[in-house]
Amino acid sequence: MKEKILRFVPGLLRNRYGAGLLVLVLWISLFADYDLYTMIKLRHQLGQMQEQRDRYAEEIATTREQLHELNSDQALLEKFAREKYLMKRDNEDIFVLVPKTK
Protein backbone atom coordinates (compact mmCIF):
# COMPACT_ATOMS: atom_id res chain seq x y z
CA MET A 1 0.00 0.00 0.00
CA LYS A 2 2.80 2.42 0.91
CA GLU A 3 4.57 1.63 -2.34
CA LYS A 4 1.47 2.63 -4.32
CA ILE A 5 1.22 5.91 -2.41
CA LEU A 6 4.93 6.63 -2.83
CA ARG A 7 4.68 5.99 -6.57
CA PHE A 8 1.53 8.08 -6.81
CA VAL A 9 2.94 11.25 -5.16
CA PRO A 10 5.80 11.91 -7.65
CA GLY A 11 3.36 11.25 -10.49
CA LEU A 12 1.00 13.72 -8.89
CA LEU A 13 3.71 16.36 -8.65
CA ARG A 14 4.50 16.15 -12.38
CA ASN A 15 1.04 17.42 -13.18
CA ARG A 16 0.44 21.06 -12.23
CA TYR A 17 -3.14 20.32 -11.21
CA GLY A 18 -1.96 17.49 -8.99
CA ALA A 19 0.70 19.73 -7.44
CA GLY A 20 -1.91 22.43 -6.88
CA LEU A 21 -4.25 19.91 -5.30
CA LEU A 22 -1.45 18.64 -3.05
CA VAL A 23 -0.60 22.20 -1.98
CA LEU A 24 -4.28 22.90 -1.32
CA VAL A 25 -4.66 19.77 0.82
CA LEU A 26 -1.49 20.61 2.77
CA TRP A 27 -2.62 24.20 3.25
CA ILE A 28 -6.06 23.17 4.52
CA SER A 29 -4.72 20.47 6.83
CA LEU A 30 -1.76 22.41 8.26
CA PHE A 31 -1.96 26.19 7.81
CA ALA A 32 -5.61 27.22 7.58
CA ASP A 33 -7.49 28.85 10.47
CA TYR A 34 -9.31 25.58 11.13
CA ASP A 35 -6.55 23.08 10.48
CA LEU A 36 -6.64 19.48 11.66
CA TYR A 37 -5.05 20.20 15.04
CA THR A 38 -7.49 23.02 15.77
CA MET A 39 -10.47 20.91 14.73
CA ILE A 40 -9.39 18.03 17.00
CA LYS A 41 -8.84 20.47 19.88
CA LEU A 42 -12.25 22.10 19.33
CA ARG A 43 -14.02 18.72 19.20
CA HIS A 44 -12.38 17.75 22.50
CA GLN A 45 -13.44 21.05 24.04
CA LEU A 46 -16.98 20.53 22.73
CA GLY A 47 -17.13 17.11 24.40
CA GLN A 48 -16.00 18.60 27.71
CA MET A 49 -18.59 21.37 27.47
CA GLN A 50 -21.36 18.88 26.75
CA GLU A 51 -20.35 16.88 29.83
CA GLN A 52 -20.44 20.09 31.89
CA ARG A 53 -23.87 20.93 30.48
CA ASP A 54 -25.20 17.52 31.48
CA ARG A 55 -23.69 17.79 34.96
CA TYR A 56 -25.16 21.27 35.46
CA ALA A 57 -28.56 20.09 34.22
CA GLU A 58 -28.51 17.33 36.85
CA GLU A 59 -27.52 19.84 39.54
CA ILE A 60 -30.32 22.18 38.49
CA ALA A 61 -32.84 19.34 38.65
CA THR A 62 -31.64 18.38 42.14
CA THR A 63 -31.78 21.98 43.33
CA ARG A 64 -35.28 22.46 41.94
CA GLU A 65 -36.41 19.31 43.72
CA GLN A 66 -34.93 20.54 47.00
CA LEU A 67 -36.56 23.95 46.51
CA HIS A 68 -39.93 22.32 45.90
CA GLU A 69 -39.53 20.25 49.08
CA LEU A 70 -38.56 23.34 51.09
CA ASN A 71 -41.49 25.35 49.79
CA SER A 72 -43.97 22.57 50.50
CA ASP A 73 -42.96 21.68 54.08
CA GLN A 74 -42.63 24.43 56.70
CA ALA A 75 -40.83 22.21 59.23
CA LEU A 76 -38.24 21.23 56.63
CA LEU A 77 -37.75 24.88 55.71
CA GLU A 78 -37.12 25.76 59.36
CA LYS A 79 -34.67 22.86 59.73
CA PHE A 80 -32.83 23.93 56.58
CA ALA A 81 -32.59 27.56 57.77
CA ARG A 82 -31.31 26.50 61.18
CA GLU A 83 -28.67 24.09 59.84
CA LYS A 84 -27.49 25.97 56.80
CA TYR A 85 -27.70 29.61 57.85
CA LEU A 86 -27.54 29.21 61.65
CA MET A 87 -30.83 31.05 62.12
CA LYS A 88 -32.51 30.98 65.51
CA ARG A 89 -35.61 32.02 67.30
CA ASP A 90 -35.58 35.10 69.53
CA ASN A 91 -35.64 33.17 72.81
CA GLU A 92 -32.83 30.68 72.16
CA ASP A 93 -29.03 30.64 71.93
CA ILE A 94 -26.91 28.75 69.42
CA PHE A 95 -23.54 27.22 70.16
CA VAL A 96 -21.41 26.20 67.17
CA LEU A 97 -18.82 23.55 67.93
CA VAL A 98 -15.82 23.64 65.64
CA PRO A 99 -13.29 20.81 65.86
CA LYS A 100 -9.66 21.73 66.44
CA THR A 101 -7.39 21.34 63.44
CA LYS A 102 -3.75 20.39 63.87
C-alpha positions, 0 to 999 in steps of 0.5 A: 500500500505504501509503495502505491502511495509513494509511486503516486505522489511523484506522479502527482507532482509532475502534473500542475493540477496534482501539485496544486491539489497537493498544496491545497490539501497541505494548506487546509490540513496544516496552515488554515485557520481551522486546520486538523489540530485546531479541529481536534482540539475544538471537538475535544473542548466541545465534548468537555462542554457537553459533559459540563452541560449535562452535569449542570442540568442534573444539579439544576434538577436536584436543586429544583427538587430541593426547593420544591420540598422546602417550599412545601414543608414548613418544618423542613424549611425551618430545619434547613434555615437553622442548619445551613444559615444558623438562624434561631428564634428570639428566645434561644441561643446557638452554640457552634462547635468547631473541631480543632485542626492540627 
